[in-house]
């Protein structure tokens, strides 16, 4: 066990970072380097992140039955209409916005923070709001780290917290790309996916935890042009459009 990662809390973002580039993982999570530019090229990127966070807060207030106010942008109003038309509030269901689930895996933890979880008597729906404009394939969505981690924790943690025995095929994850879609993309779970995810997550955490980050860590050169540390590693400018396309949702 690498002592620097003892009791480390893993997330879909940290696992995906290691998958993209072990050196990037070292910079972010071992060396705690927060590499951020303040220049014209990066401003749209960071403004996009800020806008996404503000909209997530708006959704949290709505599903907690807190007034969202009237002073919101036209774009946010249109997105909220889409969500309200798609998700009809049902008093018999449990709505958990900005919900965090965590599980212990040996000496470490794995966590996920959900935009929204809807629990019915025999189903769990995971909702994720996407505010970026780019599209992606169903295959990419199904295999992304966020899907793997979020659905695994829904099966392992959420149903146990609520003392439920939900058929695994009734667990689903719905990605709602509000800028480009009028309805969500739904990924269904299965026992085969669950077993594959469990093995994948546990093996990755074990491998990362035992890696010697004090030795020379190889960088993934194929990922450099997508990475915020490109300037640090290669003295090359960053293409923030590419970073937006490659990054998964924040933790």
HELIX and SHEET records of a PDB file:
HELIX    1   1 UNK A    3  UNK A    5  5                                   3    
HELIX    2   2 UNK A   12  UNK A   20  1                                   9    
HELIX    3   3 UNK A   22  UNK A   25  1                                   4    
HELIX    4   4 UNK A   26  UNK A   30  3                                   5    
HELIX    5   5 UNK A   40  UNK A   63  1                                  24    
HELIX    6   6 UNK A   74  UNK A   86  1                                  13    
HELIX    7   7 UNK A  138  UNK A  143  1                                   6    
HELIX    8   8 UNK A  145  UNK A  153  1                                   9    
HELIX    9   9 UNK A  154  UNK A  158  3                                   5    
HELIX   10  10 UNK A  159  UNK A  161  1                                   3    
HELIX   11  11 UNK A  168  UNK A  170  5                                   3    
HELIX   12  12 UNK A  191  UNK A  209  1                                  19    
HELIX   13  13 UNK A  221  UNK A  226  5                                   6    
HELIX   14  14 UNK A  230  UNK A  234  1                                   5    
HELIX   15  15 UNK A  240  UNK A  246  1                                   7    
SHEET    1   A 3 UNK A   9  UNK A  10  0                                        
SHEET    2   A 3 UNK A 108  UNK A 120  1                                        
SHEET    3   A 3 UNK A  94  UNK A 105 -1                                        
SHEET    1   B 5 UNK A   9  UNK A  10  0                                        
SHEET    2   B 5 UNK A 108  UNK A 120  1                                        
SHEET    3   B 5 UNK A 123  UNK A 130 -1                                        
SHEET    4   B 5 UNK A 171  UNK A 177  1                                        
SHEET    5   B 5 UNK A 185  UNK A 188 -1                                        
END                                                                             
